């Protein structure tokens, strides 16, 4: 019998909330079942297995993050768009650490191609159009931005910047200014 009120969407959202509370690696079907006060077997009417739950949480997080970034960059260009993208990314990771980790889950190629990850790449490339980069520089820049944003956010969340008096927000702004300057330099080198 299907438990009233349980749906794949409700379980996914609850799994995402649980990930933020205890960490994505700690999200299990057992933990989710406890949250709803049901037996694990009750979840199998809605989820295939633990990997299905993890994938659904990852897709949910990618969609949320894409929506947030899209709203932040709308109508912006150049450094303003770059900063809005980066700030939305950083804020999401800080507000939803478990979901942020979930968004990093390696997906099979078919699932990844149908995910909001594609929107992330398109938005990044849209920002880079303001810098007039062509291939292969545009792909290099997409990878660089993703690496810098993820690296900074990961170090900050792990407490890596708590040992100095310099405000991490100052370093973040400096990093964004430096990325903007670098991208503008790459553009002018082509001319």
Buried (B, 14 or more C-beta within 10 A) or exposed (E): EEBEEBEBEEBBBBBBBBBBEEEBEEBBBEBBBEBBEBEBEBBEEBBEEBEBBBBBBBBBBBBBBBBBBBEBBEEBEEBBBBBBBBBBBBBBBEEBBBBBBBBEBEBEEEBBEEBBBEBBEEBBBBBBEBBBBEEEBBEEBBEBBBEBBBEBBBEBBEEEBEEEEEEBEEBBBEBBEEBBEEBBEBBEEEE
